[in-house]
Amino acid sequence: MLGEIKKVQLRKIWKNEAYDFTPWLSENLEQVGEAIGLELEFEDKEVSVGPYSADILAKDAGTDKFVVIENQLEKTNHDHLGKCITYASVLDASAVIWIASKFTDEHKKALDWLNDHTSDEIGFYGIKVELWQIDNSQPAVRFNVVSEPNAVVRQATKRKEQGELTDTRKTQLEFWTAFREKLAETGKVRSLQTPRPQYWFDVALGKSGINLSNTFNTDKNEIGVRVYIGNKKVDEWLPYFESKKELIEAQIGSELVWNPNPDNRDKVITLTKHFELENKENWKMGIEWLAENTIIFRETFSKIMKEKTA
């Protein structure tokens, strides 16, 4: 016999938006992030922005930039839409996440319009929150994404801009676009940045200030994976990683270069490989190597980082 799936009113679980729903969200940002493909790290709640306060301030672990989260237990309204845009501008956020029990057609269209007419430096996400239960089971939350940045539109904009790029920049953008597609195919990395015409491509490790930074150097015909540790995290994390050196290299299956530029305040741990990158026929093999090692690095370092903070 099968059970009956029933929808549960949000206020049955969260009586008050500020005192119940916002605190619950701040402790469950991983679920929110999984819905939209971002790795979110809680910073603070009820953050003052002039005479107002943002419900939740988080960071995108992939970019180390602020993410503003506004939540409602009721349907969307103009007041919250205005707050989302205001908070994003004042805090220079890379993403705005608007969570509500219902999105009006006008507010969904407003988010879609913002995503199609703003740069890829910021994304607007609309998430409808629901509670469901089977018979008398504990209610379970479900986040339904109703609006998010349109990758197709933004890639089309990128292609229009390529005419202004140098040949090297065009090559970098083409390489990282192919690499991102390969990495996405694996299903191993939830959050992937938009490809840019630069020599690096960052992948989140789940903590702001530390990330994977893949490299593509056409001058040296060299590609690589590196753990990048920002200067605010160096004193805490580099010694810890070094203490796990044997374990890390055993799991990755290669010897790494540790802190190759000791005079730099930011630190890196790297693995590189030579490829004849000028010949695009070699790209497939190089991209496969880079994707495979990106996943190995991510799994290895993420696990070790979690062990430290457990």
Disulfide bonds with the S-S distance in Angstrom:
none
